[in-house]
Amino acid sequence: MIDRPPDNYIAVQEAREDERERMEAAGLNDGQKLTLSSFAPKAGAINSGAERLRASMAEPDAKPQNDIALLSSLEGDWSGSGDTYLDKLGKELSVSCDFSIDREQADVSLDGECGALFLKRAIGIQLNPKKDGKVDGTYLALKEGPTRLEGRLTAPDTMSLTMHWPKVVMGDRVAKMTLIRTGPDSFRQIVSDKQNGKERVTSDITFERKI
C-alpha cells in the first residue's frame, strides 16, 4: 500500500511558510522553533520565540518614546471661549476661537484664529515633546512675532511652559503658559504675565472639541 500525504498536506505547508515569514518579521532566529497553533498540544510550554511572535502580531505599533499623554488624541476641530487682557486697552475682552489640531508622530500643531468684537488674530502653537516630559515649541498670537516656548509636564494632565517674547511685552520678555487637559475632548490654556511687578492672568481660554 502506497503512503499518501494527508488531504490537508498543502494547507499545512502553506501555513508553515506563513509562520516562517512572521518569524522573520518578528526578528526571530532561523534556529528557533515554533509549533503551529493548529497542531500545538492543549497543554504545554510555549517557547520564547512563539511568545515574541504572538506579541508582534497582537500589539499595535509602539508609540514614540517622547509621547506625552496630555497631547494624545488632540487631532480634529476645536472651538474655545474665555477672556483675554489687552494691555493697550487696559481691560479684558471676551474672545472666541476656532482652530484645528494636527499631529505628526509626537509633534502637535494648532492653527486657527481668535476674535473679540472688531479684533481678530491668527493663533498658532507648535509643540515638540522631548525626553523626560520636556517640551519646546513656538507660539504665534501677537504681532510681536513667533514666541519661543520651553517647559515640561508638571502633572499627568498639566504642562507648564515659559514664553520668551521676541520683544518687550508688559515690561519684559517673559511670560508663562499653562496647558491643562480637562477631559478627552477639552483642555484649558492660561497665560500669565507681570504687570507693574505683579503677576496677573492675561488669557484664560477653555477649548472643546467640535462634534
Secondary structure, 3 states (H helix, E strand, C coil): CCCCCCCCHHHHHHHHHHHHHHHHHCCCCCCCCCCCHHHCCCCCCCCHHHHHHHHHHHCCCCCCCCCCHHHCCCCEEEEEEEEEEECCCCEEEEEEEEEEEEEECCEEEEEEEEEECCEEEEEEEEEEECHHHEEEEEEECCCCCCEEEEEEEEECCEEEEEEEEEEEECCEEEEEEEEEEEECCEEEEEEEEEECCEEEEEEEEEEEECC
